[in-house]
Amino acid sequence: MLKKLIHIIFLPCSEATMLMEKRNAENISPKENRKLSLHLAICKWCRAYKEKLEILDKMLKRKLSDESNVEINDSDIHNVKERALKNLDIS
């Protein structure tokens, strides 16, 4: 019951996943970080999403750096994700 309440009041999964993406691309506020940390402490599904997100980011960085000798930064990865979401019409 407490877990459901925290999901509803503090941070729903949809916002938690958005904050994870935002945190990967840029810094989030301390308040957002606390909310996300609390959510991740109780939500096994979002923890799994976070792990997969980290794996995908590492794979993307490695793949892009293997194909070219250009340094890839986090903003480049964020831009690729944004374009992919727009193409899928999910964003």
PDB file of N, CA, C and O in Angstrom:
ATOM      1  N   MET A   1       0.818  -1.191   0.000  1.00  0.00           N
ATOM      2  CA  MET A   1       0.000   0.000   0.000  1.00  0.00           C
ATOM      3  C   MET A   1       0.867   1.263   0.000  1.00  0.00           C
ATOM      4  O   MET A   1       0.584   2.214  -0.728  1.00  0.00           O
ATOM      5  N   LEU A   2       1.910   1.266   0.809  1.00  0.00           N
ATOM      6  CA  LEU A   2       2.803   2.417   0.879  1.00  0.00           C
ATOM      7  C   LEU A   2       3.483   2.649  -0.467  1.00  0.00           C
ATOM      8  O   LEU A   2       3.640   3.790  -0.901  1.00  0.00           O
ATOM      9  N   LYS A   3       3.884   1.570  -1.120  1.00  0.00           N
ATOM     10  CA  LYS A   3       4.538   1.705  -2.420  1.00  0.00           C
ATOM     11  C   LYS A   3       3.609   2.347  -3.440  1.00  0.00           C
ATOM     12  O   LYS A   3       4.031   3.216  -4.204  1.00  0.00           O
ATOM     13  N   LYS A   4       2.352   1.929  -3.458  1.00  0.00           N
ATOM     14  CA  LYS A   4       1.391   2.524  -4.388  1.00  0.00           C
ATOM     15  C   LYS A   4       1.198   4.002  -4.092  1.00  0.00           C
ATOM     16  O   LYS A   4       1.110   4.818  -5.010  1.00  0.00           O
ATOM     17  N   LEU A   5       1.133   4.339  -2.832  1.00  0.00           N
ATOM     18  CA  LEU A   5       0.952   5.730  -2.430  1.00  0.00           C
ATOM     19  C   LEU A   5       2.132   6.584  -2.885  1.00  0.00           C
ATOM     20  O   LEU A   5       1.945   7.689  -3.394  1.00  0.00           O
ATOM     21  N   ILE A   6       3.332   6.075  -2.702  1.00  0.00           N
ATOM     22  CA  ILE A   6       4.523   6.813  -3.128  1.00  0.00           C
ATOM     23  C   ILE A   6       4.518   6.982  -4.648  1.00  0.00           C
ATOM     24  O   ILE A   6       4.872   8.044  -5.160  1.00  0.00           O
ATOM     25  N   HIS A   7       4.115   5.928  -5.365  1.00  0.00           N
ATOM     26  CA  HIS A   7       4.027   6.023  -6.821  1.00  0.00           C
ATOM     27  C   HIS A   7       3.053   7.122  -7.242  1.00  0.00           C
ATOM     28  O   HIS A   7       3.341   7.905  -8.148  1.00  0.00           O
ATOM     29  N   ILE A   8       1.921   7.171  -6.590  1.00  0.00           N
ATOM     30  CA  ILE A   8       0.879   8.117  -6.987  1.00  0.00           C
ATOM     31  C   ILE A   8       1.219   9.544  -6.567  1.00  0.00           C
ATOM     32  O   ILE A   8       1.110  10.471  -7.370  1.00  0.00           O
ATOM     33  N   ILE A   9       1.625   9.720  -5.331  1.00  0.00           N
ATOM     34  CA  ILE A   9       1.822  11.068  -4.790  1.00  0.00           C
ATOM     35  C   ILE A   9       3.163  11.674  -5.202  1.00  0.00           C
ATOM     36  O   ILE A   9       3.212  12.802  -5.692  1.00  0.00           O
ATOM     37  N   PHE A  10       4.230  10.941  -5.007  1.00  0.00           N
ATOM     38  CA  PHE A  10       5.552  11.531  -5.199  1.00  0.00           C
ATOM     39  C   PHE A  10       6.022  11.514  -6.649  1.00  0.00           C
ATOM     40  O   PHE A  10       6.410  12.547  -7.194  1.00  0.00           O
ATOM     41  N   LEU A  11       5.984  10.348  -7.266  1.00  0.00           N
ATOM     42  CA  LEU A  11       6.553  10.263  -8.608  1.00  0.00           C
ATOM     43  C   LEU A  11       6.038   9.017  -9.312  1.00  0.00           C
ATOM     44  O   LEU A  11       6.433   7.904  -8.964  1.00  0.00           O
ATOM     45  N   PRO A  12       5.164   9.184 -10.294  1.00  0.00           N
ATOM     46  CA  PRO A  12       4.702   8.024 -11.049  1.00  0.00           C
ATOM     47  C   PRO A  12       5.810   7.487 -11.964  1.00  0.00           C
ATOM     48  O   PRO A  12       6.776   8.195 -12.248  1.00  0.00           O
ATOM     49  N   CYS A  13       5.674   6.269 -12.412  1.00  0.00           N
ATOM     50  CA  CYS A  13       6.692   5.637 -13.252  1.00  0.00           C
ATOM     51  C   CYS A  13       6.954   6.434 -14.529  1.00  0.00           C
ATOM     52  O   CYS A  13       8.095   6.526 -14.982  1.00  0.00           O
ATOM     53  N   SER A  14       5.924   6.998 -15.097  1.00  0.00           N
ATOM     54  CA  SER A  14       6.109   7.762 -16.337  1.00  0.00           C
ATOM     55  C   SER A  14       7.051   8.950 -16.124  1.00  0.00           C
ATOM     56  O   SER A  14       7.881   9.253 -16.981  1.00  0.00           O
ATOM     57  N   GLU A  15       6.920   9.609 -14.994  1.00  0.00           N
ATOM     58  CA  GLU A  15       7.825  10.727 -14.700  1.00  0.00           C
ATOM     59  C   GLU A  15       9.212  10.229 -14.300  1.00  0.00           C
ATOM     60  O   GLU A  15      10.213  10.880 -14.596  1.00  0.00           O
ATOM     61  N   ALA A  16       9.275   9.089 -13.634  1.00  0.00           N
ATOM     62  CA  ALA A  16      10.565   8.536 -13.227  1.00  0.00           C
ATOM     63  C   ALA A  16      11.413   8.188 -14.445  1.00  0.00           C
ATOM     64  O   ALA A  16      12.609   8.477 -14.473  1.00  0.00           O
ATOM     65  N   THR A  17      10.802   7.570 -15.450  1.00  0.00           N
ATOM     66  CA  THR A  17      11.563   7.219 -16.649  1.00  0.00           C
ATOM     67  C   THR A  17      12.024   8.472 -17.389  1.00  0.00           C
ATOM     68  O   THR A  17      13.129   8.509 -17.931  1.00  0.00           O
ATOM     69  N   MET A  18      11.172   9.499 -17.409  1.00  0.00           N
ATOM     70  CA  MET A  18      11.552  10.755 -18.038  1.00  0.00           C
ATOM     71  C   MET A  18      12.742  11.383 -17.303  1.00  0.00           C
ATOM     72  O   MET A  18      13.664  11.898 -17.934  1.00  0.00           O
ATOM     73  N   LEU A  19      12.715  11.336 -15.972  1.00  0.00           N
ATOM     74  CA  LEU A  19      13.829  11.899 -15.199  1.00  0.00           C
ATOM     75  C   LEU A  19      15.118  11.105 -15.407  1.00  0.00           C
ATOM     76  O   LEU A  19      16.204  11.684 -15.420  1.00  0.00           O
ATOM     77  N   MET A  20      15.007   9.789 -15.570  1.00  0.00           N
ATOM     78  CA  MET A  20      16.202   8.991 -15.846  1.00  0.00           C
ATOM     79  C   MET A  20      16.828   9.406 -17.165  1.00  0.00           C
ATOM     80  O   MET A  20      18.046   9.554 -17.261  1.00  0.00           O
ATOM     81  N   GLU A  21      16.002   9.593 -18.174  1.00  0.00           N
ATOM     82  CA  GLU A  21      16.498  10.045 -19.476  1.00  0.00           C
ATOM     83  C   GLU A  21      17.116  11.433 -19.357  1.00  0.00           C
ATOM     84  O   GLU A  21      18.184  11.700 -19.907  1.00  0.00           O
ATOM     85  N   LYS A  22      16.435  12.302 -18.640  1.00  0.00           N
ATOM     86  CA  LYS A  22      16.925  13.669 -18.460  1.00  0.00           C
ATOM     87  C   LYS A  22      18.253  13.665 -17.706  1.00  0.00           C
ATOM     88  O   LYS A  22      19.167  14.416 -18.046  1.00  0.00           O
ATOM     89  N   ARG A  23      18.356  12.812 -16.673  1.00  0.00           N
ATOM     90  CA  ARG A  23      19.588  12.747 -15.894  1.00  0.00           C
ATOM     91  C   ARG A  23      20.748  12.240 -16.739  1.00  0.00           C
ATOM     92  O   ARG A  23      21.888  12.655 -16.532  1.00  0.00           O
ATOM     93  N   ASN A  24      20.474  11.346 -17.689  1.00  0.00           N
ATOM     94  CA  ASN A  24      21.529  10.865 -18.573  1.00  0.00           C
ATOM     95  C   ASN A  24      22.036  11.962 -19.499  1.00  0.00           C
ATOM     96  O   ASN A  24      23.222  12.010 -19.824  1.00  0.00           O
ATOM     97  N   ALA A  25      21.134  12.841 -19.921  1.00  0.00           N
ATOM     98  CA  ALA A  25      21.495  13.876 -20.879  1.00  0.00           C
ATOM     99  C   ALA A  25      22.046  15.129 -20.220  1.00  0.00           C
ATOM    100  O   ALA A  25      22.880  15.823 -20.801  1.00  0.00           O
ATOM    101  N   GLU A  26      21.591  15.420 -19.026  1.00  0.00           N
ATOM    102  CA  GLU A  26      21.984  16.649 -18.344  1.00  0.00           C
ATOM    103  C   GLU A  26      21.783  16.460 -16.846  1.00  0.00           C
ATOM    104  O   GLU A  26      21.361  15.396 -16.393  1.00  0.00           O
ATOM    105  N   ASN A  27      22.086  17.485 -16.099  1.00  0.00           N
ATOM    106  CA  ASN A  27      21.881  17.417 -14.651  1.00  0.00           C
ATOM    107  C   ASN A  27      20.422  17.694 -14.307  1.00  0.00           C
ATOM    108  O   ASN A  27      19.759  18.501 -14.958  1.00  0.00           O
ATOM    109  N   ILE A  28      19.941  17.020 -13.285  1.00  0.00           N
ATOM    110  CA  ILE A  28      18.600  17.307 -12.791  1.00  0.00           C
ATOM    111  C   ILE A  28      18.731  17.978 -11.432  1.00  0.00           C
ATOM    112  O   ILE A  28      19.782  17.906 -10.795  1.00  0.00           O
ATOM    113  N   SER A  29      17.680  18.618 -10.999  1.00  0.00           N
ATOM    114  CA  SER A  29      17.727  19.349  -9.732  1.00  0.00           C
ATOM    115  C   SER A  29      17.855  18.373  -8.560  1.00  0.00           C
ATOM    116  O   SER A  29      17.487  17.205  -8.683  1.00  0.00           O
ATOM    117  N   PRO A  30      18.370  18.844  -7.433  1.00  0.00           N
ATOM    118  CA  PRO A  30      18.463  17.976  -6.254  1.00  0.00           C
ATOM    119  C   PRO A  30      17.104  17.416  -5.828  1.00  0.00           C
ATOM    120  O   PRO A  30      17.012  16.269  -5.391  1.00  0.00           O
ATOM    121  N   LYS A  31      16.055  18.222  -5.954  1.00  0.00           N
ATOM    122  CA  LYS A  31      14.713  17.761  -5.593  1.00  0.00           C
ATOM    123  C   LYS A  31      14.283  16.612  -6.510  1.00  0.00           C
ATOM    124  O   LYS A  31      13.764  15.602  -6.036  1.00  0.00           O
ATOM    125  N   GLU A  32      14.498  16.765  -7.824  1.00  0.00           N
ATOM    126  CA  GLU A  32      14.166  15.705  -8.771  1.00  0.00           C
ATOM    127  C   GLU A  32      14.988  14.450  -8.496  1.00  0.00           C
ATOM    128  O   GLU A  32      14.488  13.329  -8.598  1.00  0.00           O
ATOM    129  N   ASN A  33      16.238  14.651  -8.151  1.00  0.00           N
ATOM    130  CA  ASN A  33      17.126  13.515  -7.871  1.00  0.00           C
ATOM    131  C   ASN A  33      16.648  12.739  -6.642  1.00  0.00           C
ATOM    132  O   ASN A  33      16.673  11.508  -6.636  1.00  0.00           O
ATOM    133  N   ARG A  34      16.209  13.462  -5.595  1.00  0.00           N
ATOM    134  CA  ARG A  34      15.691  12.798  -4.391  1.00  0.00           C
ATOM    135  C   ARG A  34      14.426  12.007  -4.699  1.00  0.00           C
ATOM    136  O   ARG A  34      14.268  10.869  -4.258  1.00  0.00           O
ATOM    137  N   LYS A  35      13.529  12.625  -5.462  1.00  0.00           N
ATOM    138  CA  LYS A  35      12.290  11.941  -5.828  1.00  0.00           C
ATOM    139  C   LYS A  35      12.587  10.679  -6.639  1.00  0.00           C
ATOM    140  O   LYS A  35      11.998   9.623  -6.407  1.00  0.00           O
ATOM    141  N   LEU A  36      13.502  10.810  -7.585  1.00  0.00           N
ATOM    142  CA  LEU A  36      13.861   9.669  -8.415  1.00  0.00           C
ATOM    143  C   LEU A  36      14.510   8.570  -7.588  1.00  0.00           C
ATOM    144  O   LEU A  36      14.206   7.392  -7.775  1.00  0.00           O
ATOM    145  N   SER A  37      15.394   8.941  -6.684  1.00  0.00           N
ATOM    146  CA  SER A  37      16.047   7.952  -5.828  1.00  0.00           C
ATOM    147  C   SER A  37      15.038   7.208  -4.958  1.00  0.00           C
ATOM    148  O   SER A  37      15.131   5.991  -4.796  1.00  0.00           O
ATOM    149  N   LEU A  38      14.085   7.930  -4.406  1.00  0.00           N
ATOM    150  CA  LEU A  38      13.031   7.303  -3.603  1.00  0.00           C
ATOM    151  C   LEU A  38      12.207   6.351  -4.458  1.00  0.00           C
ATOM    152  O   LEU A  38      11.896   5.235  -4.042  1.00  0.00           O
ATOM    153  N   HIS A  39      11.863   6.802  -5.646  1.00  0.00           N
ATOM    154  CA  HIS A  39      11.070   5.957  -6.534  1.00  0.00           C
ATOM    155  C   HIS A  39      11.838   4.683  -6.897  1.00  0.00           C
ATOM    156  O   HIS A  39      11.283   3.585  -6.865  1.00  0.00           O
ATOM    157  N   LEU A  40      13.115   4.842  -7.241  1.00  0.00           N
ATOM    158  CA  LEU A  40      13.923   3.679  -7.626  1.00  0.00           C
ATOM    159  C   LEU A  40      14.112   2.705  -6.469  1.00  0.00           C
ATOM    160  O   LEU A  40      14.282   1.505  -6.682  1.00  0.00           O
ATOM    161  N   ALA A  41      14.081   3.226  -5.247  1.00  0.00           N
ATOM    162  CA  ALA A  41      14.238   2.356  -4.079  1.00  0.00           C
ATOM    163  C   ALA A  41      13.044   1.415  -3.911  1.00  0.00           C
ATOM    164  O   ALA A  41      13.180   0.333  -3.339  1.00  0.00           O
ATOM    165  N   ILE A  42      11.877   1.825  -4.409  1.00  0.00           N
ATOM    166  CA  ILE A  42      10.693   0.991  -4.199  1.00  0.00           C
ATOM    167  C   ILE A  42      10.169   0.328  -5.467  1.00  0.00           C
ATOM    168  O   ILE A  42       9.368  -0.603  -5.375  1.00  0.00           O
ATOM    169  N   CYS A  43      10.588   0.769  -6.636  1.00  0.00           N
ATOM    170  CA  CYS A  43      10.002   0.270  -7.883  1.00  0.00           C
ATOM    171  C   CYS A  43      10.982  -0.610  -8.646  1.00  0.00           C
ATOM    172  O   CYS A  43      11.944  -0.115  -9.233  1.00  0.00           O
ATOM    173  N   LYS A  44      10.738  -1.896  -8.635  1.00  0.00           N
ATOM    174  CA  LYS A  44      11.646  -2.828  -9.310  1.00  0.00           C
ATOM    175  C   LYS A  44      11.592  -2.662 -10.823  1.00  0.00           C
ATOM    176  O   LYS A  44      12.584  -2.924 -11.504  1.00  0.00           O
ATOM    177  N   TRP A  45      10.451  -2.230 -11.362  1.00  0.00           N
ATOM    178  CA  TRP A  45      10.330  -2.069 -12.803  1.00  0.00           C
ATOM    179  C   TRP A  45      11.173  -0.893 -13.297  1.00  0.00           C
ATOM    180  O   TRP A  45      11.815  -0.980 -14.343  1.00  0.00           O
ATOM    181  N   CYS A  46      11.168   0.178 -12.558  1.00  0.00           N
ATOM    182  CA  CYS A  46      11.977   1.332 -12.955  1.00  0.00           C
ATOM    183  C   CYS A  46      13.469   1.074 -12.729  1.00  0.00           C
ATOM    184  O   CYS A  46      14.305   1.587 -13.473  1.00  0.00           O
ATOM    185  N   ARG A  47      13.802   0.291 -11.717  1.00  0.00           N
ATOM    186  CA  ARG A  47      15.216  -0.091 -11.538  1.00  0.00           C
ATOM    187  C   ARG A  47      15.681  -0.910 -12.736  1.00  0.00           C
ATOM    188  O   ARG A  47      16.797  -0.719 -13.220  1.00  0.00           O
ATOM    189  N   ALA A  48      14.842  -1.817 -13.216  1.00  0.00           N
ATOM    190  CA  ALA A  48      15.183  -2.617 -14.391  1.00  0.00           C
ATOM    191  C   ALA A  48      15.326  -1.724 -15.620  1.00  0.00           C
ATOM    192  O   ALA A  48      16.238  -1.909 -16.426  1.00  0.00           O
ATOM    193  N   TYR A  49      14.427  -0.762 -15.757  1.00  0.00           N
ATOM    194  CA  TYR A  49      14.506   0.186 -16.868  1.00  0.00           C
ATOM    195  C   TYR A  49      15.820   0.968 -16.807  1.00  0.00           C
ATOM    196  O   TYR A  49      16.475   1.174 -17.829  1.00  0.00           O
ATOM    197  N   LYS A  50      16.196   1.399 -15.609  1.00  0.00           N
ATOM    198  CA  LYS A  50      17.437   2.165 -15.422  1.00  0.00           C
ATOM    199  C   LYS A  50      18.649   1.340 -15.846  1.00  0.00           C
ATOM    200  O   LYS A  50      19.548   1.850 -16.515  1.00  0.00           O
ATOM    201  N   GLU A  51      18.672   0.073 -15.460  1.00  0.00           N
ATOM    202  CA  GLU A  51      19.789  -0.795 -15.842  1.00  0.00           C
ATOM    203  C   GLU A  51      19.861  -0.959 -17.355  1.00  0.00           C
ATOM    204  O   GLU A  51      20.944  -0.902 -17.938  1.00  0.00           O
ATOM    205  N   LYS A  52      18.709  -1.163 -17.993  1.00  0.00           N
ATOM    206  CA  LYS A  52      18.688  -1.309 -19.449  1.00  0.00           C
ATOM    207  C   LYS A  52      19.088  -0.015 -20.134  1.00  0.00           C
ATOM    208  O   LYS A  52      19.770  -0.040 -21.158  1.00  0.00           O
ATOM    209  N   LEU A  53      18.677   1.099 -19.587  1.00  0.00           N
ATOM    210  CA  LEU A  53      19.044   2.401 -20.133  1.00  0.00           C
ATOM    211  C   LEU A  53      20.565   2.593 -20.087  1.00  0.00           C
ATOM    212  O   LEU A  53      21.162   3.075 -21.049  1.00  0.00           O
ATOM    213  N   GLU A  54      21.175   2.219 -18.982  1.00  0.00           N
ATOM    214  CA  GLU A  54      22.627   2.347 -18.858  1.00  0.00           C
ATOM    215  C   GLU A  54      23.343   1.446 -19.859  1.00  0.00           C
ATOM    216  O   GLU A  54      24.336   1.852 -20.462  1.00  0.00           O
ATOM    217  N   ILE A  55      22.842   0.229 -20.036  1.00  0.00           N
ATOM    218  CA  ILE A  55      23.441  -0.704 -20.999  1.00  0.00           C
ATOM    219  C   ILE A  55      23.326  -0.153 -22.418  1.00  0.00           C
ATOM    220  O   ILE A  55      24.291  -0.181 -23.181  1.00  0.00           O
ATOM    221  N   LEU A  56      22.139   0.348 -22.766  1.00  0.00           N
ATOM    222  CA  LEU A  56      21.945   0.907 -24.107  1.00  0.00           C
ATOM    223  C   LEU A  56      22.831   2.114 -24.353  1.00  0.00           C
ATOM    224  O   LEU A  56      23.378   2.265 -25.446  1.00  0.00           O
ATOM    225  N   ASP A  57      22.983   2.973 -23.359  1.00  0.00           N
ATOM    226  CA  ASP A  57      23.855   4.137 -23.511  1.00  0.00           C
ATOM    227  C   ASP A  57      25.309   3.718 -23.742  1.00  0.00           C
ATOM    228  O   ASP A  57      25.999   4.283 -24.591  1.00  0.00           O
ATOM    229  N   LYS A  58      25.761   2.732 -22.987  1.00  0.00           N
ATOM    230  CA  LYS A  58      27.139   2.247 -23.172  1.00  0.00           C
ATOM    231  C   LYS A  58      27.318   1.636 -24.553  1.00  0.00           C
ATOM    232  O   LYS A  58      28.331   1.869 -25.212  1.00  0.00           O
ATOM    233  N   MET A  59      26.336   0.854 -24.991  1.00  0.00           N
ATOM    234  CA  MET A  59      26.422   0.238 -26.316  1.00  0.00           C
ATOM    235  C   MET A  59      26.416   1.296 -27.409  1.00  0.00           C
ATOM    236  O   MET A  59      27.175   1.201 -28.373  1.00  0.00           O
ATOM    237  N   LEU A  60      25.571   2.291 -27.265  1.00  0.00           N
ATOM    238  CA  LEU A  60      25.490   3.356 -28.248  1.00  0.00           C
ATOM    239  C   LEU A  60      26.796   4.138 -28.313  1.00  0.00           C
ATOM    240  O   LEU A  60      27.290   4.431 -29.402  1.00  0.00           O
ATOM    241  N   LYS A  61      27.348   4.471 -27.172  1.00  0.00           N
ATOM    242  CA  LYS A  61      28.632   5.185 -27.146  1.00  0.00           C
ATOM    243  C   LYS A  61      29.719   4.361 -27.828  1.00  0.00           C
ATOM    244  O   LYS A  61      30.490   4.881 -28.634  1.00  0.00           O
ATOM    245  N   ARG A  62      29.774   3.080 -27.501  1.00  0.00           N
ATOM    246  CA  ARG A  62      30.809   2.206 -28.071  1.00  0.00           C
ATOM    247  C   ARG A  62      30.620   2.061 -29.575  1.00  0.00           C
ATOM    248  O   ARG A  62      31.587   2.142 -30.332  1.00  0.00           O
ATOM    249  N   LYS A  63      29.393   1.850 -30.010  1.00  0.00           N
ATOM    250  CA  LYS A  63      29.107   1.675 -31.441  1.00  0.00           C
ATOM    251  C   LYS A  63      29.454   2.929 -32.222  1.00  0.00           C
ATOM    252  O   LYS A  63      30.097   2.854 -33.269  1.00  0.00           O
ATOM    253  N   LEU A  64      29.034   4.074 -31.723  1.00  0.00           N
ATOM    254  CA  LEU A  64      29.320   5.311 -32.427  1.00  0.00           C
ATOM    255  C   LEU A  64      30.808   5.631 -32.431  1.00  0.00           C
ATOM    256  O   LEU A  64      31.321   6.154 -33.420  1.00  0.00           O
ATOM    257  N   SER A  65      31.501   5.332 -31.358  1.00  0.00           N
ATOM    258  CA  SER A  65      32.937   5.620 -31.323  1.00  0.00           C
ATOM    259  C   SER A  65      33.725   4.624 -32.167  1.00  0.00           C
ATOM    260  O   SER A  65      34.795   4.963 -32.674  1.00  0.00           O
ATOM    261  N   ASP A  66      33.211   3.383 -32.331  1.00  0.00           N
ATOM    262  CA  ASP A  66      33.875   2.396 -33.194  1.00  0.00           C
ATOM    263  C   ASP A  66      33.784   2.793 -34.666  1.00  0.00           C
ATOM    264  O   ASP A  66      34.712   2.559 -35.440  1.00  0.00           O
ATOM    265  N   GLU A  67      32.652   3.398 -35.043  1.00  0.00           N
ATOM    266  CA  GLU A  67      32.432   3.759 -36.439  1.00  0.00           C
ATOM    267  C   GLU A  67      33.195   5.001 -36.852  1.00  0.00           C
ATOM    268  O   GLU A  67      33.430   5.221 -38.040  1.00  0.00           O
ATOM    269  N   SER A  68      33.577   5.798 -35.904  1.00  0.00           N
ATOM    270  CA  SER A  68      34.326   7.007 -36.242  1.00  0.00           C
ATOM    271  C   SER A  68      35.312   7.301 -35.117  1.00  0.00           C
ATOM    272  O   SER A  68      35.186   6.787 -34.005  1.00  0.00           O
ATOM    273  N   ASN A  69      36.262   8.111 -35.424  1.00  0.00           N
ATOM    274  CA  ASN A  69      37.256   8.493 -34.422  1.00  0.00           C
ATOM    275  C   ASN A  69      36.848   9.758 -33.698  1.00  0.00           C
ATOM    276  O   ASN A  69      37.667  10.397 -33.038  1.00  0.00           O
ATOM    277  N   VAL A  70      35.593  10.115 -33.820  1.00  0.00           N
ATOM    278  CA  VAL A  70      35.083  11.329 -33.201  1.00  0.00           C
ATOM    279  C   VAL A  70      34.627  11.016 -31.784  1.00  0.00           C
ATOM    280  O   VAL A  70      34.013   9.979 -31.535  1.00  0.00           O
ATOM    281  N   GLU A  71      34.925  11.905 -30.872  1.00  0.00           N
ATOM    282  CA  GLU A  71      34.490  11.769 -29.477  1.00  0.00           C
ATOM    283  C   GLU A  71      32.974  11.942 -29.393  1.00  0.00           C
ATOM    284  O   GLU A  71      32.428  12.896 -29.947  1.00  0.00           O
ATOM    285  N   ILE A  72      32.302  11.035 -28.712  1.00  0.00           N
ATOM    286  CA  ILE A  72      30.853  11.098 -28.544  1.00  0.00           C
ATOM    287  C   ILE A  72      30.565  11.567 -27.122  1.00  0.00           C
ATOM    288  O   ILE A  72      31.093  11.007 -26.161  1.00  0.00           O
ATOM    289  N   ASN A  73      29.732  12.588 -26.988  1.00  0.00           N
ATOM    290  CA  ASN A  73      29.381  13.057 -25.651  1.00  0.00           C
ATOM    291  C   ASN A  73      27.909  12.756 -25.357  1.00  0.00           C
ATOM    292  O   ASN A  73      27.171  12.313 -26.237  1.00  0.00           O
ATOM    293  N   ASP A  74      27.501  12.994 -24.143  1.00  0.00           N
ATOM    294  CA  ASP A  74      26.146  12.656 -23.702  1.00  0.00           C
ATOM    295  C   ASP A  74      25.071  13.421 -24.458  1.00  0.00           C
ATOM    296  O   ASP A  74      23.986  12.890 -24.694  1.00  0.00           O
ATOM    297  N   SER A  75      25.357  14.660 -24.841  1.00  0.00           N
ATOM    298  CA  SER A  75      24.340  15.424 -25.569  1.00  0.00           C
ATOM    299  C   SER A  75      24.090  14.831 -26.953  1.00  0.00           C
ATOM    300  O   SER A  75      22.965  14.877 -27.451  1.00  0.00           O
ATOM    301  N   ASP A  76      25.137  14.271 -27.583  1.00  0.00           N
ATOM    302  CA  ASP A  76      24.953  13.605 -28.872  1.00  0.00           C
ATOM    303  C   ASP A  76      24.038  12.397 -28.727  1.00  0.00           C
ATOM    304  O   ASP A  76      23.161  12.171 -29.560  1.00  0.00           O
ATOM    305  N   ILE A  77      24.241  11.636 -27.683  1.00  0.00           N
ATOM    306  CA  ILE A  77      23.407  10.462 -27.429  1.00  0.00           C
ATOM    307  C   ILE A  77      21.970  10.882 -27.167  1.00  0.00           C
ATOM    308  O   ILE A  77      21.031  10.255 -27.658  1.00  0.00           O
ATOM    309  N   HIS A  78      21.802  11.943 -26.393  1.00  0.00           N
ATOM    310  CA  HIS A  78      20.461  12.441 -26.107  1.00  0.00           C
ATOM    311  C   HIS A  78      19.761  12.866 -27.400  1.00  0.00           C
ATOM    312  O   HIS A  78      18.575  12.591 -27.578  1.00  0.00           O
ATOM    313  N   ASN A  79      20.484  13.531 -28.297  1.00  0.00           N
ATOM    314  CA  ASN A  79      19.900  13.963 -29.562  1.00  0.00           C
ATOM    315  C   ASN A  79      19.472  12.779 -30.417  1.00  0.00           C
ATOM    316  O   ASN A  79      18.415  12.819 -31.047  1.00  0.00           O
ATOM    317  N   VAL A  80      20.274  11.736 -30.443  1.00  0.00           N
ATOM    318  CA  VAL A  80      19.923  10.526 -31.198  1.00  0.00           C
ATOM    319  C   VAL A  80      18.653   9.905 -30.629  1.00  0.00           C
ATOM    320  O   VAL A  80      17.769   9.494 -31.380  1.00  0.00           O
ATOM    321  N   LYS A  81      18.561   9.836 -29.296  1.00  0.00           N
ATOM    322  CA  LYS A  81      17.365   9.283 -28.657  1.00  0.00           C
ATOM    323  C   LYS A  81      16.136  10.120 -28.983  1.00  0.00           C
ATOM    324  O   LYS A  81      15.073   9.575 -29.280  1.00  0.00           O
ATOM    325  N   GLU A  82      16.275  11.449 -28.930  1.00  0.00           N
ATOM    326  CA  GLU A  82      15.159  12.330 -29.224  1.00  0.00           C
ATOM    327  C   GLU A  82      14.661  12.129 -30.657  1.00  0.00           C
ATOM    328  O   GLU A  82      13.456  12.064 -30.899  1.00  0.00           O
ATOM    329  N   ARG A  83      15.600  12.032 -31.605  1.00  0.00           N
ATOM    330  CA  ARG A  83      15.201  11.825 -32.996  1.00  0.00           C
ATOM    331  C   ARG A  83      14.521  10.464 -33.159  1.00  0.00           C
ATOM    332  O   ARG A  83      13.553  10.347 -33.911  1.00  0.00           O
ATOM    333  N   ALA A  84      15.009   9.446 -32.471  1.00  0.00           N
ATOM    334  CA  ALA A  84      14.404   8.126 -32.575  1.00  0.00           C
ATOM    335  C   ALA A  84      12.983   8.147 -32.006  1.00  0.00           C
ATOM    336  O   ALA A  84      12.076   7.555 -32.590  1.00  0.00           O
ATOM    337  N   LEU A  85      12.786   8.822 -30.878  1.00  0.00           N
ATOM    338  CA  LEU A  85      11.454   8.915 -30.294  1.00  0.00           C
ATOM    339  C   LEU A  85      10.496   9.677 -31.199  1.00  0.00           C
ATOM    340  O   LEU A  85       9.329   9.305 -31.322  1.00  0.00           O
ATOM    341  N   LYS A  86      10.980  10.732 -31.828  1.00  0.00           N
ATOM    342  CA  LYS A  86      10.124  11.482 -32.756  1.00  0.00           C
ATOM    343  C   LYS A  86       9.740  10.617 -33.946  1.00  0.00           C
ATOM    344  O   LYS A  86       8.597  10.652 -34.404  1.00  0.00           O
ATOM    345  N   ASN A  87      10.696   9.841 -34.448  1.00  0.00           N
ATOM    346  CA  ASN A  87      10.401   8.954 -35.577  1.00  0.00           C
ATOM    347  C   ASN A  87       9.394   7.877 -35.202  1.00  0.00           C
ATOM    348  O   ASN A  87       8.591   7.453 -36.032  1.00  0.00           O
ATOM    349  N   LEU A  88       9.440   7.440 -33.953  1.00  0.00           N
ATOM    350  CA  LEU A  88       8.488   6.434 -33.483  1.00  0.00           C
ATOM    351  C   LEU A  88       7.185   7.070 -33.027  1.00  0.00           C
ATOM    352  O   LEU A  88       6.210   6.371 -32.750  1.00  0.00           O
ATOM    353  N   ASP A  89       7.167   8.390 -32.950  1.00  0.00           N
ATOM    354  CA  ASP A  89       5.998   9.156 -32.505  1.00  0.00           C
ATOM    355  C   ASP A  89       5.578   8.769 -31.100  1.00  0.00           C
ATOM    356  O   ASP A  89       4.390   8.609 -30.819  1.00  0.00           O
ATOM    357  N   ILE A  90       6.582   8.615 -30.198  1.00  0.00           N
ATOM    358  CA  ILE A  90       6.331   8.250 -28.804  1.00  0.00           C
ATOM    359  C   ILE A  90       6.447   9.461 -27.894  1.00  0.00           C
ATOM    360  O   ILE A  90       5.746   9.543 -26.886  1.00  0.00           O
ATOM    361  N   SER A  91       7.299  10.379 -28.223  1.00  0.00           N
ATOM    362  CA  SER A  91       7.589  11.490 -27.316  1.00  0.00           C
ATOM    363  C   SER A  91       6.441  12.374 -27.018  1.00  0.00           C
ATOM    364  O   SER A  91       6.583  13.338 -26.265  1.00  0.00           O
TER     365      SER A  91
END
